[in-house]
Amino acid sequence: MSNKRRVLITGAAGRIGSAVTDRLSEQWNVVATDVAGTKYQDLDVTDTEACRAALAGVDSVVHLAAVPNADAEWKDLLPANVLGVHSVASAAIASGVRRLVLASSLQAVSAYPDDFQVRPSDPPRPANLYGATKAWAEAIGSWVTSVSPIEVVAMRIGYFAEKPPTGPDVTPRDRAAWLSFGDCAELVRASVEGPVTGFTVINGISANRYRKASYGEPEHALGYQPSDDAWATP
Ligand SMILES: NC(=O)c1ccc[n+]([C@@H]2O[C@H](COP(=O)([O-])OP(=O)(O)OC[C@H]3O[C@@H](n4cnc5c(N)ncnc54)[C@H](O)[C@@H]3O)[C@@H](O)[C@H]2O)c1
């Protein structure tokens, strides 16, 4: 039997899930899940009983499943982004996993002024309903650490893309939020493996020379070491 860490990923068929799952499968025993109809194990995150069964014997959960759309309507956000994060968190508590890693977003803090570099210690201040559901995910993370010994890391993910964003509609601030594929895998690795106490929020952007959000104590403590710079990547 493998003694690799067993890590369950929700939403593994998505853009981030598919970019990080293969990279992390070398070091972990990854259980990749998504809704029915993908090549991964079926797991609807709104089904608490199914989540609980799936989490048996799991070391860590990386919860990515969501509707990741800043323009989405409430009815589309409610199942995965609101009910789903509660289901996964409740199942994590019932199953006694060691760590729960939640995909939050810089959209959770998008109402701060444009000239303010958001720190991981700044509280959520969303400007759209999607960002509000990510603030909810962070609130659920705090709740989990108050009622269980589970360690929780909420990753405020920036602009995830293979290459830095370009084009007439892209602002320097979008570019300053870039998170490369490789750095995203490093972010998830550090979020699962790095030392934390209780509930921790981290910013998930690459090593951009201009950064929309700052790195602080939590990223350093976790050992997150990004290597890509949006201004040095063609
Ligand atoms: N892509 C980005 O730039 C970005 C930025 C910030 C945060 N995030 C967050 O990262 C996570 C992953 O984003 P992504 O870009 O890969 O999204 P995506 O839409 O590409 O993937 C999301 C996955 O979740 C799955 N899913 C949806 N509802 C589900 C349910 N009820 N049960 C199980 N699976 C379900 C979908 O099938 C899909 O495969 C999301 O939580 C998103 O909010 C993404």
The ligand as a Tripos MOL2 file, in Angstrom:
@<TRIPOS>MOLECULE
LIG
   44    48     1     0     0
SMALL
NO_CHARGES

@<TRIPOS>ATOM
      1 N1         -9.7720   30.4070  -12.9230 N.am      1 LIG1
      2 C1         -9.4950   31.4910  -12.1700 C.2       1 LIG1
      3 O1         -8.8510   32.4630  -12.6510 O.2       1 LIG1
      4 C2         -9.9290   31.5270  -10.7220 C.ar      1 LIG1
      5 C3         -9.6350   32.6770   -9.9860 C.ar      1 LIG1
      6 C4        -10.0020   32.7260   -8.6490 C.ar      1 LIG1
      7 C5        -10.6340   31.6390   -8.0570 C.ar      1 LIG1
      8 N2        -10.9300   30.5470   -8.7980 N.ar      1 LIG1
      9 C6        -11.6110   29.4280   -8.1240 C.3       1 LIG1
     10 O2        -10.8740   28.2290   -8.3560 O.3       1 LIG1
     11 C7        -11.7760   27.1320   -8.4740 C.3       1 LIG1
     12 C8        -11.5550   26.4170   -9.7950 C.3       1 LIG1
     13 O3        -11.7680   27.3460  -10.8500 O.3       1 LIG1
     14 P1        -11.6890   26.9040  -12.3820 P.3       1 LIG1
     15 O4        -11.2810   28.1100  -13.1510 O.co2     1 LIG1
     16 O5        -10.9100   25.6390  -12.5170 O.co2     1 LIG1
     17 O6        -13.2270   26.6310  -12.6850 O.3       1 LIG1
     18 P2        -13.8760   25.6530  -13.7870 P.3       1 LIG1
     19 O7        -15.2550   26.1390  -14.0550 O.co2     1 LIG1
     20 O8        -12.9450   25.4640  -14.9370 O.co2     1 LIG1
     21 O9        -13.9620   24.2950  -12.9760 O.3       1 LIG1
     22 C9        -14.8710   24.1130  -11.9240 C.3       1 LIG1
     23 C10       -15.2040   22.6410  -11.8560 C.3       1 LIG1
     24 O10       -16.1370   22.4730  -10.8030 O.3       1 LIG1
     25 C11       -17.0580   21.4820  -11.2270 C.3       1 LIG1
     26 N3        -18.3050   21.6190  -10.4950 N.ar      1 LIG1
     27 C12       -19.2560   22.5840  -10.6110 C.ar      1 LIG1
     28 N4        -20.3060   22.2910   -9.8160 N.ar      1 LIG1
     29 C13       -19.9980   21.1290   -9.1800 C.ar      1 LIG1
     30 C14       -20.6690   20.3200   -8.2200 C.ar      1 LIG1
     31 N5        -21.8970   20.6320   -7.7630 N.pl3     1 LIG1
     32 N6        -20.0440   19.2100   -7.7800 N.ar      1 LIG1
     33 C15       -18.8130   18.8740   -8.2480 C.ar      1 LIG1
     34 N7        -18.1300   19.5850   -9.1500 N.ar      1 LIG1
     35 C16       -18.7270   20.7020   -9.6150 C.ar      1 LIG1
     36 C17       -17.2460   21.7180  -12.7190 C.3       1 LIG1
     37 O11       -17.7370   20.5380  -13.3640 O.3       1 LIG1
     38 C18       -15.8470   22.0930  -13.1500 C.3       1 LIG1
     39 O12       -15.1040   20.9700  -13.6210 O.3       1 LIG1
     40 C19       -13.1670   27.7070   -8.3080 C.3       1 LIG1
     41 O13       -13.5670   27.5650   -6.9490 O.3       1 LIG1
     42 C20       -12.9980   29.1680   -8.6560 C.3       1 LIG1
     43 O14       -13.9860   29.9630   -8.0480 O.3       1 LIG1
     44 C21       -10.5960   30.4650  -10.1160 C.ar      1 LIG1
@<TRIPOS>BOND
     1     1     2 1
     2     2     3 2
     3     2     4 1
     4     4     5 ar
     5     4    44 ar
     6     5     6 ar
     7     6     7 ar
     8     7     8 ar
     9     8     9 1
    10     8    44 ar
    11     9    10 1
    12     9    42 1
    13    10    11 1
    14    11    12 1
    15    11    40 1
    16    12    13 1
    17    13    14 1
    18    14    15 2
    19    14    16 1
    20    14    17 1
    21    17    18 1
    22    18    19 2
    23    18    20 1
    24    18    21 1
    25    21    22 1
    26    22    23 1
    27    23    24 1
    28    23    38 1
    29    24    25 1
    30    25    26 1
    31    25    36 1
    32    26    27 ar
    33    26    35 ar
    34    27    28 ar
    35    28    29 ar
    36    29    30 ar
    37    29    35 ar
    38    30    31 1
    39    30    32 ar
    40    32    33 ar
    41    33    34 ar
    42    34    35 ar
    43    36    37 1
    44    36    38 1
    45    38    39 1
    46    40    41 1
    47    40    42 1
    48    42    43 1
@<TRIPOS>SUBSTRUCTURE
     1 LIG1         1 GROUP 0 **** ****
